[in-house]
Amino acid sequence: MKFSCNKEISYEEAVKTMFEKLGNAQIMALASSLNDYVMVRNVSCLFYDEKIYFKTDKNFRKTKQLLENPNVALCWSGVQVEGVAQNKGLVVDEPGRKFEKGYKKYLWESYNKYSHTDTEILIEVTPKYVEVWDTSEDGYAYQLFIDFENKSVEVKPYDKK
């Protein structure tokens, strides 16, 4: 990223930076909880329309948690996301089947092993608050705090000049 420790960054630039860092697909750690019981597991995620998508079997424990408490956290390589999960129905019923096409393209091995068209549901995560750790072009560590609800961003240099 072309970022200097002293540069201001807009909300739009911060969101773009976050999604560029994530790329098209990643395996992210997903944390969910129900009745103070917290679980974390890896999920195969795709990123489009400024949201995070993954699929899961509608019969899994994590699905029960997500349906009863949609507040989740996801993490991958310095990108920490707090958001709200929503069941979008069967993967094969998504209009345009964007997730299925991307999953085949970017995560073929997982698609080939774990796709069950009659039980796989699509989960959409709308980010609420995101923390991105990165390094500027001049070598300084910094954090971006992106507030999606207020469409704001705060930059905090981690290194002192």
N, C-alpha and C positions, 0 to 999 in steps of 0.2 A: 504494500500500500504506500502511496506517496503521501506520507503524513509526517509533519514535523512536530516535535514536542510542543511547540508554541502555537500551532495552527488551530483555528476553530474548525469544527466539523458540524455539518448540519445533520438533522435527524435522518433525512433521506440518504445522505452519504454514509452515515453509521449503519443504517439498515442494509444498504448495498454492501458495505464492508463485511457485515456479518454473513450475508448469504454467499458472497464470494469466497469467504473463508471456508464455509461449509461445502461449497461446490454443488454438484448435482445429487450426490448420494453419500451417506456415511452410515456406519454402524455407531449408534449413540447409546449411551446409558440412559435408561428411562427409570425414574423414581416415581412411585405412586404409593398412596396409603389409603387405608380404610380402618376406622376405629383405632387409630394410633399404631397400626401395624404397617410398617413401611417395607416395601419391596423395591429392589432395583434389578434390572436385567437389561441386556442389550436388545435393541430393535434396529431393523434395517430401515433407514429413513430416506425419503426423497424430499426435495425442497422446490416448491413452486407456488406462485400466487402469494408470496410473502407468508407462507405457512409451512408447517412441517407435517409430513404424512408418513404413516407406517401402517402395516397390516398386522392383524393378529387373529387367532382363532376365537370365535365367539364363545367357546366353551372354556377358555383358559381363566385361571384365577385373576390374572392381571386385568382381563376384560371386566370381570365383576367389579374390581376396584375402580376402574376407569368410569364405569357406568354409574356407580354410586358416589364417587368423589372424583370429578373431572380435573381437579387441580394436579398438575404434574410438573416435573422438572426433567430436563434432558441435558446431557453434557457430552461434548466431544472436543478434545484438543484446544482448550482455552475458550470455548463458547459454551456458556452456561445459560440455559433457557428456562424461564418459569412461564407456564402457560396453562391453557384450558383445553382439554381433550374433548372431542365430539365424535360420536359414532356416525359415520356417513353411510352406513349400510354395507351390503356385500361389495367387495372390490369389483366384481364383474358388472355391477349395476351403476358404477360411476359414469355419469355422462361423458362421452368422449374417451373413456377408459385411459385417461392420462397417467394415472398411477401404474396401472398394469403395464402399459407401454414402457414407462420409465424403469419400472422394476425389472422387466426383461432386459432392457438395454444396459442398465448400470449394475444390477445385482443378479445376473443370470444364475449363478450357482445357487443362491438362496431361492430364487424364483422356481428353479427346477426342482429343488428338494422339498420346499415347504408350501407349495401352492395347492390349496384345496378349495375349489371354486364354490362349494356349497356351504363352507363354514368360515371362510376368511372375510373379515370385515375391515373396512378402511377407517382409520382413525386420523382425524385432522386436529392438529395442535395449533391454536392461535397464540402466538407469543404475547405475553403481557409485559415482561421485564427480562432483559437480556444483559449479561455481562460478557464482554469480549476482552480477553487478554491478548496483547500483541506487542510488537516491537516497531518503533518508528523507523523511517528511512535513515535517521541519524543515530540509530542504535539505542534509543531509550525505550524501556518497557513502559507500557501504559495500559489503562483499562478504559473501555467504553461502557457506559451504563446507559442502555437504551430503554426508555419508557414508551412502550407502544400505545398505551392508553392515552397518555398526554402528548404523544408525538414529540418527545424531547430527548436530548442526549446530553450526558455529562462526560467530559474527558478528565481522567485523573492520571497524571504521570505517576508511575510507580517508582521510577528512578529519580533521584534528586540530581539536578545539574551541578 
